Structure formats: structure tokens, C-alpha cells
Amino acid sequence: MKEMTLKDIQQFQRDFDKKYFGKYWDKNEHSTDEQITILKDMIIALTGELGEFANAVKKISRDRNAIGTEPSEEMLEKLKEELTDCFIYVIILSNILKMDIEKEYLEKTEFNHKRFQKYLK
């Protein structure tokens, strides 16, 4: 697969969602109530995925502390899979909000550079 910008990823996810979940995404505009319901559903899904990621981290930490084992390749792959699931829901949420997430990210990091400048002493 070719390298993609965040804009490309957003479009790819939009196309995927329309193809597989068309009835959910067919409307061009949702009422405020519908949009809030969709946001709620996606936040619940994201929270579930974050929980799965946290559970995998917990297991790695527990095994390392209890028996001194390093994370297996399988566990590291599980972390990557769960983090990717989280990313997908973040992209879906950004699409629902009609965000240019690339632009928003760059603006936020510029703000944070200024905000955290005081720590560079």
C-alpha cells in the first residue's frame, strides 16, 4: 500500500464506511440528535478499543513484574492491532466532525510548542 497523508486516510475511511455501513452513513447531513447519537456510539466503540489496548499493556506489565518476561512478539502485535483500532475510531470521529485532522494536528502542535517552551530552560 502507498504512503498516505492523514487526508488520504480520512478519505479512505469515509469510502470504507460508506461501502460497508452505507445505511448508517448515507445521509449527507444528520440532525443534531442523530449526530450526537453517532458521536456517542463512536466514543463508546473507541473507549472499548482503548480498554483492549490498556488490558494488553496490563498483561505485559504484569508478566514483566511477576516473572520477568519480555513481551512476546504476539503481545507486541496485539498492542499494534488495538492501537490501530483506536486510530480508526479517531479518524471516524474526525470525519463525523468534518475536521481536517492534519490541519488541526499541526495547529495544536504549534500551540503546544509555545505552551511548553518554558520547559526548555
N, C-alpha and C positions, 0 to 999 in steps of 0.2 A: 504494500500500500504506500502511496506517495505521502510525503510530509504535508501536514495540513496546518493552516493557521487556526486560531480559535474561531474566526468567522466561518471557515470551511467546516469545522467540527459542528458548529451550531447549525449550519445548513444541512449537513449530513444527518444530524439527529432529527431535524424537522422532517426531512424526507422519510427517514426510518419510521418516525412516529405516525406520519400520515399513511404510510404503506401498511403498517401492522395494527394501528389503533385509529383508523380513519374516522370511525363514528365519534370517537372522543375528541378528535382534533379538527373535524371537518369545518366547523363554523369559523368564519373569518373573525367574527367578533363574538365574545361571550358577554352575557350580562355580568354585572358586578357580583351577584350571588354565585353564578356559575364559575367565574374566575376565582373567587375566594375558595369555593369547593375544590377546584382543580389544584390551587396552590396548597390547600390543606392536605389533599391526597398525596401530592408530590413530596411535601415536607414529611409526612408520615413515612413514606417509602424511603426517603433519604435518611431519616432517623433510624429506620430498620437496618439499612446498609451500614451506617456508622456504628450501630450496635454490633453487627457482624465483624466489622473491622476491629473494633475495640475488643471483642471476645478473642479474636485471633492473637492480638497483641498480648492480652492477658495470659493466654496459654503459653506463648513463647516466654514471657516473663516468669511465669510460674515454674515452667520446666527448667529454665536457666537458674533461677534462685534455689529450687528444691534439689535438683540433681546435676546442675552444672552443664547441661547440654546446650549446644549451639542450635539455633533454629535450623530445622531441616529445609532442604530445597522446596519440599512440598508446602511447608508453612510459609515460606517467603513468597511462593507463588499464590498462596491463599490471601496473603496481605495485599499483593498487587491486584488480584481479582476483586477483592472487596473495595479497595480504594478506587478502582476503575468504576465499579458500580456507583460509588458516591459521586464521582466526577460526572457520570452520565446524568444523574438526577440534578446536579448543579447546572449542567447545560440545559436540561429540560426546563428548569425553573427560570434560567436566563431567557430562554425562548418565550416562555409564557409572559414574562415581564417585558418582552420586546427590547431586551438590553443588547447593546453592543458590548459584550463582556470583555473583549480585547481592549476597547477604549476605556471602559470603566476600570479595568485592572490597572492599566497604565496611569490613569489619573489618580487612583488610590495609592499606588506605589510612590508616585511623585509626592503626594501629600505625606505619606509615611516617611519618606526621605527627609523632608523638612521637620516633621514631628520628632524623629529620633536623632536628628543632628546633634542634639545636646549630649548624647551618649558617646560621641566620638572624641571626647577630650583626651 
